[in-house]
Amino acid sequence: MVHDSADEGTRMHGGTGSGRTWWQRAVARGFDPLPPPHAPVTVVRSGELQQDPADLETGLPSGGLGVLLPTYVARCDLTAHERALRHLLAALADVWEARPDLPLTIWLGMQYGPDEHAEAVDRLRRLTRASPVPVVGFALPGRGKLRTVNTALRLSRRLGHTGWLWTDDDVEFGAGCLARIVDRFHERGCAGAVGAHLVALPRTSAASRTMDRVSGVTVPPGAYPAAACMLVAADVVAEGIPARRLADDGYVLFELLDPDAADPLHDLEVLPDARGSFYRVARTRDTLRRLRRSLYSHVTCASDYPWATARTYLTGTLFHGLWPLAAWDGSGGPVRGLKRWTVKAVHLTWFCSVAAGLAARGVAGRPLRHVPWGDDGDFLSPAAEEQPAAARTGR
């Protein structure tokens, strides 16, 4: 059945789909993703399988923060997974020191492919055995980070976390990064979303270097948190992330964007003094696939949410600097402004092509059911202490 787009994307704004234009509705009808398949979840704690779901809550603290670390078996080997978890625990040490009474629970999601279930469970046994805070590992089949996010939200529902700290397995946290984010989140009354200032490190490949140059001239005037290191209030994601959304941080952005405020991003904050880094993807194919999925995320969010919200995002963030659609941005001089305009014009052309394609699918009654994930992941973590210095800098 083809849903009338006003379902999941707009329900948080009143559930009626009101405030959207005809073209938004037309585009939205062209995207009707299949619901995620029901899949068994294997839960591991302290190196042991949790046979009874009721046992999951035993010994886990209520309230506090859930810390989600999503990954998958083919991402890297066990040694790299151990290193990623150690790096996260080291970054959380500052949080424990500053807030010893704040409950923290780490949720380690391990997705797996065909014939990888045993390996996924074995890795979770090893990873959850020794930790200064509770670590709940859960293995689920298939791909898709949002499935891991929603599984963690479901498993933890009765624990009543006040917020969720989301991160990735290839992020390096700067000194005091997570403690600063947690402090600011509590200063804000545990509302909205707070994120780190993340630096994308270029690799030696042409695709990575090109994306680094392009990103350098298309930085929007207002930053918003990225899911690679973000702390979001639990009520924002209480119902899980709908299947229509293609990115967790995109969902949070559109849920919290306030088009009627003087600062539409007032509920979304990036802290300049909370720093982290990660490496860009290396292969051209992976870069294009990631860009394609990101573009579908932009288009579907813009078609599902009220026009005031979509317009604020499109003109204030996505196409900022693309005059006359949005305000001209001459910061950095006219040459830089022209480069920004050119890149944004290409982006707009691609955006309109995707939107038109979805609208045509809607008219034909053949909506798009699936958008492939961004890349297969060339795992390289800045937190890998064993790597040579040249590899760690990406130079």
Contacts in CASP RR format, 6 or more apart in sequence:
PFRMAT RR
TARGET T0000
AUTHOR 0000-0000-0000
METHOD contacts of the structure
MODEL  1
MVHDSADEGTRMHGGTGSGRTWWQRAVARGFDPLPPPHAPVTVVRSGELQ
QDPADLETGLPSGGLGVLLPTYVARCDLTAHERALRHLLAALADVWEARP
DLPLTIWLGMQYGPDEHAEAVDRLRRLTRASPVPVVGFALPGRGKLRTVN
TALRLSRRLGHTGWLWTDDDVEFGAGCLARIVDRFHERGCAGAVGAHLVA
LPRTSAASRTMDRVSGVTVPPGAYPAAACMLVAADVVAEGIPARRLADDG
YVLFELLDPDAADPLHDLEVLPDARGSFYRVARTRDTLRRLRRSLYSHVT
CASDYPWATARTYLTGTLFHGLWPLAAWDGSGGPVRGLKRWTVKAVHLTW
FCSVAAGLAARGVAGRPLRHVPWGDDGDFLSPAAEEQPAAARTGR
1 32 0 8 1.000
2 29 0 8 1.000
2 30 0 8 1.000
2 32 0 8 1.000
2 362 0 8 1.000
2 365 0 8 1.000
2 367 0 8 1.000
3 32 0 8 1.000
4 25 0 8 1.000
4 28 0 8 1.000
4 29 0 8 1.000
5 17 0 8 1.000
5 20 0 8 1.000
5 24 0 8 1.000
5 25 0 8 1.000
5 27 0 8 1.000
5 28 0 8 1.000
5 29 0 8 1.000
5 31 0 8 1.000
5 244 0 8 1.000
5 303 0 8 1.000
5 304 0 8 1.000
6 15 0 8 1.000
6 16 0 8 1.000
6 17 0 8 1.000
6 20 0 8 1.000
6 25 0 8 1.000
6 28 0 8 1.000
6 304 0 8 1.000
7 242 0 8 1.000
7 244 0 8 1.000
8 242 0 8 1.000
8 243 0 8 1.000
8 244 0 8 1.000
8 245 0 8 1.000
8 304 0 8 1.000
9 242 0 8 1.000
9 244 0 8 1.000
9 245 0 8 1.000
9 254 0 8 1.000
9 301 0 8 1.000
9 304 0 8 1.000
9 305 0 8 1.000
10 16 0 8 1.000
10 17 0 8 1.000
10 20 0 8 1.000
10 304 0 8 1.000
10 305 0 8 1.000
10 306 0 8 1.000
11 242 0 8 1.000
12 239 0 8 1.000
12 255 0 8 1.000
13 305 0 8 1.000
13 306 0 8 1.000
13 309 0 8 1.000
17 306 0 8 1.000
18 306 0 8 1.000
19 306 0 8 1.000
19 307 0 8 1.000
19 308 0 8 1.000
20 28 0 8 1.000
20 303 0 8 1.000
20 304 0 8 1.000
20 305 0 8 1.000
20 306 0 8 1.000
20 307 0 8 1.000
20 310 0 8 1.000
21 307 0 8 1.000
23 303 0 8 1.000
23 355 0 8 1.000
23 359 0 8 1.000
24 302 0 8 1.000
24 303 0 8 1.000
24 304 0 8 1.000
24 307 0 8 1.000
24 310 0 8 1.000
25 303 0 8 1.000
26 359 0 8 1.000
26 362 0 8 1.000
26 363 0 8 1.000
27 299 0 8 1.000
27 300 0 8 1.000
27 302 0 8 1.000
27 303 0 8 1.000
27 355 0 8 1.000
27 358 0 8 1.000
27 359 0 8 1.000
28 300 0 8 1.000
28 303 0 8 1.000
28 304 0 8 1.000
28 358 0 8 1.000
29 358 0 8 1.000
29 359 0 8 1.000
29 361 0 8 1.000
29 362 0 8 1.000
29 363 0 8 1.000
29 365 0 8 1.000
29 367 0 8 1.000
30 357 0 8 1.000
30 358 0 8 1.000
30 359 0 8 1.000
30 361 0 8 1.000
30 362 0 8 1.000
30 365 0 8 1.000
30 367 0 8 1.000
30 368 0 8 1.000
31 244 0 8 1.000
31 296 0 8 1.000
31 300 0 8 1.000
31 303 0 8 1.000
31 358 0 8 1.000
31 361 0 8 1.000
31 367 0 8 1.000
31 368 0 8 1.000
32 367 0 8 1.000
32 368 0 8 1.000
32 369 0 8 1.000
33 243 0 8 1.000
33 244 0 8 1.000
33 368 0 8 1.000
33 369 0 8 1.000
33 370 0 8 1.000
33 371 0 8 1.000
34 243 0 8 1.000
34 369 0 8 1.000
34 370 0 8 1.000
35 243 0 8 1.000
36 147 0 8 1.000
36 150 0 8 1.000
36 243 0 8 1.000
39 140 0 8 1.000
39 141 0 8 1.000
39 142 0 8 1.000
39 147 0 8 1.000
40 140 0 8 1.000
40 141 0 8 1.000
41 138 0 8 1.000
41 139 0 8 1.000
41 140 0 8 1.000
41 151 0 8 1.000
41 155 0 8 1.000
42 49 0 8 1.000
42 117 0 8 1.000
42 120 0 8 1.000
42 121 0 8 1.000
42 124 0 8 1.000
42 138 0 8 1.000
42 139 0 8 1.000
42 140 0 8 1.000
43 49 0 8 1.000
43 50 0 8 1.000
43 53 0 8 1.000
43 56 0 8 1.000
43 136 0 8 1.000
43 137 0 8 1.000
43 138 0 8 1.000
43 155 0 8 1.000
44 50 0 8 1.000
44 121 0 8 1.000
44 124 0 8 1.000
44 125 0 8 1.000
44 128 0 8 1.000
44 136 0 8 1.000
44 137 0 8 1.000
44 138 0 8 1.000
44 139 0 8 1.000
45 56 0 8 1.000
45 128 0 8 1.000
45 134 0 8 1.000
45 135 0 8 1.000
45 136 0 8 1.000
45 137 0 8 1.000
46 128 0 8 1.000
46 129 0 8 1.000
47 124 0 8 1.000
47 125 0 8 1.000
47 126 0 8 1.000
47 128 0 8 1.000
47 129 0 8 1.000
48 125 0 8 1.000
49 121 0 8 1.000
50 56 0 8 1.000
56 136 0 8 1.000
56 155 0 8 1.000
57 158 0 8 1.000
57 159 0 8 1.000
59 134 0 8 1.000
60 105 0 8 1.000
60 134 0 8 1.000
60 136 0 8 1.000
60 159 0 8 1.000
61 103 0 8 1.000
61 104 0 8 1.000
61 105 0 8 1.000
61 134 0 8 1.000
61 159 0 8 1.000
62 103 0 8 1.000
62 159 0 8 1.000
62 160 0 8 1.000
63 103 0 8 1.000
63 159 0 8 1.000
63 160 0 8 1.000
63 161 0 8 1.000
63 162 0 8 1.000
64 102 0 8 1.000
64 103 0 8 1.000
64 104 0 8 1.000
64 105 0 8 1.000
64 160 0 8 1.000
64 161 0 8 1.000
64 162 0 8 1.000
64 163 0 8 1.000
65 102 0 8 1.000
65 103 0 8 1.000
65 104 0 8 1.000
65 105 0 8 1.000
65 161 0 8 1.000
65 162 0 8 1.000
65 163 0 8 1.000
65 164 0 8 1.000
65 165 0 8 1.000
65 182 0 8 1.000
65 231 0 8 1.000
66 104 0 8 1.000
66 105 0 8 1.000
66 106 0 8 1.000
66 107 0 8 1.000
66 152 0 8 1.000
66 156 0 8 1.000
66 161 0 8 1.000
66 163 0 8 1.000
66 164 0 8 1.000
66 165 0 8 1.000
67 88 0 8 1.000
67 92 0 8 1.000
67 104 0 8 1.000
67 105 0 8 1.000
67 106 0 8 1.000
67 107 0 8 1.000
67 164 0 8 1.000
67 165 0 8 1.000
67 167 0 8 1.000
68 106 0 8 1.000
68 107 0 8 1.000
68 109 0 8 1.000
68 148 0 8 1.000
68 149 0 8 1.000
68 152 0 8 1.000
68 164 0 8 1.000
68 165 0 8 1.000
68 166 0 8 1.000
68 167 0 8 1.000
69 84 0 8 1.000
69 85 0 8 1.000
69 88 0 8 1.000
69 106 0 8 1.000
69 107 0 8 1.000
69 108 0 8 1.000
69 109 0 8 1.000
69 167 0 8 1.000
69 168 0 8 1.000
69 169 0 8 1.000
70 109 0 8 1.000
70 111 0 8 1.000
70 145 0 8 1.000
70 148 0 8 1.000
70 149 0 8 1.000
70 168 0 8 1.000
70 169 0 8 1.000
71 81 0 8 1.000
71 84 0 8 1.000
71 108 0 8 1.000
71 109 0 8 1.000
71 110 0 8 1.000
71 111 0 8 1.000
71 169 0 8 1.000
72 110 0 8 1.000
72 111 0 8 1.000
72 112 0 8 1.000
72 113 0 8 1.000
72 143 0 8 1.000
73 110 0 8 1.000
73 111 0 8 1.000
73 112 0 8 1.000
73 113 0 8 1.000
73 116 0 8 1.000
73 119 0 8 1.000
73 120 0 8 1.000
73 123 0 8 1.000
74 113 0 8 1.000
74 116 0 8 1.000
74 376 0 8 1.000
75 81 0 8 1.000
75 169 0 8 1.000
75 377 0 8 1.000
75 379 0 8 1.000
76 84 0 8 1.000
76 169 0 8 1.000
76 379 0 8 1.000
78 123 0 8 1.000
78 126 0 8 1.000
80 379 0 8 1.000
80 381 0 8 1.000
80 384 0 8 1.000
81 123 0 8 1.000
81 127 0 8 1.000
81 169 0 8 1.000
82 126 0 8 1.000
82 127 0 8 1.000
83 381 0 8 1.000
83 383 0 8 1.000
83 384 0 8 1.000
83 385 0 8 1.000
84 169 0 8 1.000
84 170 0 8 1.000
84 381 0 8 1.000
84 383 0 8 1.000
85 106 0 8 1.000
85 108 0 8 1.000
85 127 0 8 1.000
85 131 0 8 1.000
85 135 0 8 1.000
87 172 0 8 1.000
87 173 0 8 1.000
87 381 0 8 1.000
87 383 0 8 1.000
88 106 0 8 1.000
88 167 0 8 1.000
88 173 0 8 1.000
89 106 0 8 1.000
89 131 0 8 1.000
89 132 0 8 1.000
89 133 0 8 1.000
91 173 0 8 1.000
91 174 0 8 1.000
91 176 0 8 1.000
91 177 0 8 1.000
91 178 0 8 1.000
92 104 0 8 1.000
92 106 0 8 1.000
92 133 0 8 1.000
92 178 0 8 1.000
94 175 0 8 1.000
94 176 0 8 1.000
94 178 0 8 1.000
94 179 0 8 1.000
95 102 0 8 1.000
95 104 0 8 1.000
95 178 0 8 1.000
95 179 0 8 1.000
95 182 0 8 1.000
96 102 0 8 1.000
96 104 0 8 1.000
96 132 0 8 1.000
96 133 0 8 1.000
97 179 0 8 1.000
98 179 0 8 1.000
98 182 0 8 1.000
98 183 0 8 1.000
99 182 0 8 1.000
99 186 0 8 1.000
102 182 0 8 1.000
104 133 0 8 1.000
104 134 0 8 1.000
105 133 0 8 1.000
105 134 0 8 1.000
105 135 0 8 1.000
105 136 0 8 1.000
105 156 0 8 1.000
105 159 0 8 1.000
105 161 0 8 1.000
106 131 0 8 1.000
106 133 0 8 1.000
106 134 0 8 1.000
106 135 0 8 1.000
106 136 0 8 1.000
107 136 0 8 1.000
107 137 0 8 1.000
107 138 0 8 1.000
107 152 0 8 1.000
107 155 0 8 1.000
107 156 0 8 1.000
108 124 0 8 1.000
108 127 0 8 1.000
108 128 0 8 1.000
108 135 0 8 1.000
108 136 0 8 1.000
108 137 0 8 1.000
108 138 0 8 1.000
109 137 0 8 1.000
109 138 0 8 1.000
109 139 0 8 1.000
109 140 0 8 1.000
109 148 0 8 1.000
109 151 0 8 1.000
109 152 0 8 1.000
110 120 0 8 1.000
110 123 0 8 1.000
110 124 0 8 1.000
110 137 0 8 1.000
110 138 0 8 1.000
110 139 0 8 1.000
110 140 0 8 1.000
111 120 0 8 1.000
111 139 0 8 1.000
111 140 0 8 1.000
111 141 0 8 1.000
111 142 0 8 1.000
111 143 0 8 1.000
111 144 0 8 1.000
111 147 0 8 1.000
111 148 0 8 1.000
112 119 0 8 1.000
112 120 0 8 1.000
112 139 0 8 1.000
112 140 0 8 1.000
112 141 0 8 1.000
112 142 0 8 1.000
113 141 0 8 1.000
113 142 0 8 1.000
113 143 0 8 1.000
117 139 0 8 1.000
117 141 0 8 1.000
120 139 0 8 1.000
121 139 0 8 1.000
124 137 0 8 1.000
124 138 0 8 1.000
124 139 0 8 1.000
127 135 0 8 1.000
127 137 0 8 1.000
128 135 0 8 1.000
128 136 0 8 1.000
128 137 0 8 1.000
136 155 0 8 1.000
138 151 0 8 1.000
138 152 0 8 1.000
138 155 0 8 1.000
140 147 0 8 1.000
140 148 0 8 1.000
140 151 0 8 1.000
143 373 0 8 1.000
144 373 0 8 1.000
145 248 0 8 1.000
145 373 0 8 1.000
146 241 0 8 1.000
146 243 0 8 1.000
146 245 0 8 1.000
146 246 0 8 1.000
146 248 0 8 1.000
149 166 0 8 1.000
149 237 0 8 1.000
149 240 0 8 1.000
149 241 0 8 1.000
149 248 0 8 1.000
150 240 0 8 1.000
150 241 0 8 1.000
152 164 0 8 1.000
153 164 0 8 1.000
153 237 0 8 1.000
153 238 0 8 1.000
153 240 0 8 1.000
154 240 0 8 1.000
160 234 0 8 1.000
161 234 0 8 1.000
162 190 0 8 1.000
162 233 0 8 1.000
162 234 0 8 1.000
163 185 0 8 1.000
163 190 0 8 1.000
163 231 0 8 1.000
163 232 0 8 1.000
163 233 0 8 1.000
163 234 0 8 1.000
164 231 0 8 1.000
164 232 0 8 1.000
164 234 0 8 1.000
164 237 0 8 1.000
165 178 0 8 1.000
165 181 0 8 1.000
165 182 0 8 1.000
165 230 0 8 1.000
165 231 0 8 1.000
166 227 0 8 1.000
166 228 0 8 1.000
166 229 0 8 1.000
166 230 0 8 1.000
166 231 0 8 1.000
166 232 0 8 1.000
166 248 0 8 1.000
167 228 0 8 1.000
167 229 0 8 1.000
167 230 0 8 1.000
168 227 0 8 1.000
168 228 0 8 1.000
168 229 0 8 1.000
168 278 0 8 1.000
169 379 0 8 1.000
169 381 0 8 1.000
170 278 0 8 1.000
170 279 0 8 1.000
170 379 0 8 1.000
170 380 0 8 1.000
170 381 0 8 1.000
170 382 0 8 1.000
170 383 0 8 1.000
171 198 0 8 1.000
171 228 0 8 1.000
171 229 0 8 1.000
171 276 0 8 1.000
171 277 0 8 1.000
171 278 0 8 1.000
171 381 0 8 1.000
171 382 0 8 1.000
171 383 0 8 1.000
172 276 0 8 1.000
172 277 0 8 1.000
172 278 0 8 1.000
172 381 0 8 1.000
172 382 0 8 1.000
172 383 0 8 1.000
173 196 0 8 1.000
173 229 0 8 1.000
173 276 0 8 1.000
173 383 0 8 1.000
174 274 0 8 1.000
174 275 0 8 1.000
174 276 0 8 1.000
174 277 0 8 1.000
176 274 0 8 1.000
177 196 0 8 1.000
177 229 0 8 1.000
177 274 0 8 1.000
177 275 0 8 1.000
177 276 0 8 1.000
178 229 0 8 1.000
178 274 0 8 1.000
180 271 0 8 1.000
180 273 0 8 1.000
180 274 0 8 1.000
181 194 0 8 1.000
181 195 0 8 1.000
181 196 0 8 1.000
181 229 0 8 1.000
181 231 0 8 1.000
181 271 0 8 1.000
181 274 0 8 1.000
182 231 0 8 1.000
184 194 0 8 1.000
184 269 0 8 1.000
184 271 0 8 1.000
184 274 0 8 1.000
185 194 0 8 1.000
185 231 0 8 1.000
185 233 0 8 1.000
188 194 0 8 1.000
188 269 0 8 1.000
190 233 0 8 1.000
191 233 0 8 1.000
191 267 0 8 1.000
192 232 0 8 1.000
192 233 0 8 1.000
192 236 0 8 1.000
192 256 0 8 1.000
192 267 0 8 1.000
192 268 0 8 1.000
193 224 0 8 1.000
193 225 0 8 1.000
193 230 0 8 1.000
193 231 0 8 1.000
193 232 0 8 1.000
193 233 0 8 1.000
193 236 0 8 1.000
193 252 0 8 1.000
193 256 0 8 1.000
193 267 0 8 1.000
193 268 0 8 1.000
193 269 0 8 1.000
194 225 0 8 1.000
194 230 0 8 1.000
194 231 0 8 1.000
194 269 0 8 1.000
194 270 0 8 1.000
194 271 0 8 1.000
195 225 0 8 1.000
195 226 0 8 1.000
195 229 0 8 1.000
195 230 0 8 1.000
195 231 0 8 1.000
195 269 0 8 1.000
195 270 0 8 1.000
195 271 0 8 1.000
195 274 0 8 1.000
196 225 0 8 1.000
196 228 0 8 1.000
196 229 0 8 1.000
196 230 0 8 1.000
196 270 0 8 1.000
196 271 0 8 1.000
196 274 0 8 1.000
196 275 0 8 1.000
196 276 0 8 1.000
197 223 0 8 1.000
197 270 0 8 1.000
197 271 0 8 1.000
197 272 0 8 1.000
197 273 0 8 1.000
197 274 0 8 1.000
197 275 0 8 1.000
197 276 0 8 1.000
198 226 0 8 1.000
198 228 0 8 1.000
198 229 0 8 1.000
198 275 0 8 1.000
198 276 0 8 1.000
198 277 0 8 1.000
198 278 0 8 1.000
199 275 0 8 1.000
199 276 0 8 1.000
199 277 0 8 1.000
199 278 0 8 1.000
200 211 0 8 1.000
200 212 0 8 1.000
200 215 0 8 1.000
200 277 0 8 1.000
200 278 0 8 1.000
200 279 0 8 1.000
200 280 0 8 1.000
201 277 0 8 1.000
201 278 0 8 1.000
201 279 0 8 1.000
201 280 0 8 1.000
201 382 0 8 1.000
201 393 0 8 1.000
201 394 0 8 1.000
202 208 0 8 1.000
202 209 0 8 1.000
202 211 0 8 1.000
202 212 0 8 1.000
202 279 0 8 1.000
202 280 0 8 1.000
202 394 0 8 1.000
203 209 0 8 1.000
203 279 0 8 1.000
203 280 0 8 1.000
203 282 0 8 1.000
203 380 0 8 1.000
203 394 0 8 1.000
204 282 0 8 1.000
204 394 0 8 1.000
204 395 0 8 1.000
205 282 0 8 1.000
205 283 0 8 1.000
205 284 0 8 1.000
206 284 0 8 1.000
207 281 0 8 1.000
207 282 0 8 1.000
207 283 0 8 1.000
207 284 0 8 1.000
207 286 0 8 1.000
207 287 0 8 1.000
208 279 0 8 1.000
208 280 0 8 1.000
208 281 0 8 1.000
208 282 0 8 1.000
208 287 0 8 1.000
211 280 0 8 1.000
211 287 0 8 1.000
212 280 0 8 1.000
214 343 0 8 1.000
217 336 0 8 1.000
217 337 0 8 1.000
217 339 0 8 1.000
217 340 0 8 1.000
217 343 0 8 1.000
218 340 0 8 1.000
218 343 0 8 1.000
218 344 0 8 1.000
220 316 0 8 1.000
220 317 0 8 1.000
220 318 0 8 1.000
220 320 0 8 1.000
221 316 0 8 1.000
221 317 0 8 1.000
221 320 0 8 1.000
221 329 0 8 1.000
222 265 0 8 1.000
222 317 0 8 1.000
223 265 0 8 1.000
223 270 0 8 1.000
224 249 0 8 1.000
224 253 0 8 1.000
224 265 0 8 1.000
224 268 0 8 1.000
224 270 0 8 1.000
224 317 0 8 1.000
225 231 0 8 1.000
225 232 0 8 1.000
225 249 0 8 1.000
225 252 0 8 1.000
225 268 0 8 1.000
225 269 0 8 1.000
225 270 0 8 1.000
226 249 0 8 1.000
227 247 0 8 1.000
227 248 0 8 1.000
227 249 0 8 1.000
227 250 0 8 1.000
227 252 0 8 1.000
228 278 0 8 1.000
229 274 0 8 1.000
229 276 0 8 1.000
230 249 0 8 1.000
230 252 0 8 1.000
232 252 0 8 1.000
236 252 0 8 1.000
236 255 0 8 1.000
236 256 0 8 1.000
237 251 0 8 1.000
237 252 0 8 1.000
241 248 0 8 1.000
241 251 0 8 1.000
242 251 0 8 1.000
244 300 0 8 1.000
244 304 0 8 1.000
245 251 0 8 1.000
245 297 0 8 1.000
245 300 0 8 1.000
245 301 0 8 1.000
246 293 0 8 1.000
246 296 0 8 1.000
246 297 0 8 1.000
246 300 0 8 1.000
246 371 0 8 1.000
247 293 0 8 1.000
247 294 0 8 1.000
247 297 0 8 1.000
250 297 0 8 1.000
250 301 0 8 1.000
251 301 0 8 1.000
252 268 0 8 1.000
253 268 0 8 1.000
253 301 0 8 1.000
253 313 0 8 1.000
254 301 0 8 1.000
254 304 0 8 1.000
254 305 0 8 1.000
254 309 0 8 1.000
254 313 0 8 1.000
256 267 0 8 1.000
256 268 0 8 1.000
257 264 0 8 1.000
257 265 0 8 1.000
257 267 0 8 1.000
257 268 0 8 1.000
257 309 0 8 1.000
257 312 0 8 1.000
257 313 0 8 1.000
258 264 0 8 1.000
258 265 0 8 1.000
258 266 0 8 1.000
258 267 0 8 1.000
259 306 0 8 1.000
259 308 0 8 1.000
259 309 0 8 1.000
259 311 0 8 1.000
259 312 0 8 1.000
260 308 0 8 1.000
264 312 0 8 1.000
264 316 0 8 1.000
277 382 0 8 1.000
278 381 0 8 1.000
278 382 0 8 1.000
279 380 0 8 1.000
279 381 0 8 1.000
279 382 0 8 1.000
279 394 0 8 1.000
280 287 0 8 1.000
281 287 0 8 1.000
281 290 0 8 1.000
281 375 0 8 1.000
281 377 0 8 1.000
281 378 0 8 1.000
282 378 0 8 1.000
282 380 0 8 1.000
283 375 0 8 1.000
283 378 0 8 1.000
285 375 0 8 1.000
286 374 0 8 1.000
286 375 0 8 1.000
286 376 0 8 1.000
286 377 0 8 1.000
286 378 0 8 1.000
287 375 0 8 1.000
289 372 0 8 1.000
289 373 0 8 1.000
289 374 0 8 1.000
289 375 0 8 1.000
290 374 0 8 1.000
290 375 0 8 1.000
292 371 0 8 1.000
292 372 0 8 1.000
292 374 0 8 1.000
293 371 0 8 1.000
293 372 0 8 1.000
293 373 0 8 1.000
293 374 0 8 1.000
295 347 0 8 1.000
295 350 0 8 1.000
295 351 0 8 1.000
295 354 0 8 1.000
296 354 0 8 1.000
296 371 0 8 1.000
298 318 0 8 1.000
298 351 0 8 1.000
299 351 0 8 1.000
299 354 0 8 1.000
299 355 0 8 1.000
299 358 0 8 1.000
300 358 0 8 1.000
301 310 0 8 1.000
301 313 0 8 1.000
302 310 0 8 1.000
302 313 0 8 1.000
302 314 0 8 1.000
303 310 0 8 1.000
303 355 0 8 1.000
303 358 0 8 1.000
314 325 0 8 1.000
314 326 0 8 1.000
315 325 0 8 1.000
315 326 0 8 1.000
315 327 0 8 1.000
316 326 0 8 1.000
316 327 0 8 1.000
318 347 0 8 1.000
318 351 0 8 1.000
319 325 0 8 1.000
319 326 0 8 1.000
319 344 0 8 1.000
319 347 0 8 1.000
319 348 0 8 1.000
320 326 0 8 1.000
320 327 0 8 1.000
320 329 0 8 1.000
320 344 0 8 1.000
321 327 0 8 1.000
321 328 0 8 1.000
321 329 0 8 1.000
321 330 0 8 1.000
321 337 0 8 1.000
321 340 0 8 1.000
321 341 0 8 1.000
321 344 0 8 1.000
322 341 0 8 1.000
322 344 0 8 1.000
322 345 0 8 1.000
322 348 0 8 1.000
323 341 0 8 1.000
325 348 0 8 1.000
328 337 0 8 1.000
328 341 0 8 1.000
329 337 0 8 1.000
329 340 0 8 1.000
330 336 0 8 1.000
330 337 0 8 1.000
330 340 0 8 1.000
331 337 0 8 1.000
358 367 0 8 1.000
358 368 0 8 1.000
361 367 0 8 1.000
361 368 0 8 1.000
380 391 0 8 1.000
382 392 0 8 1.000
384 392 0 8 1.000
END
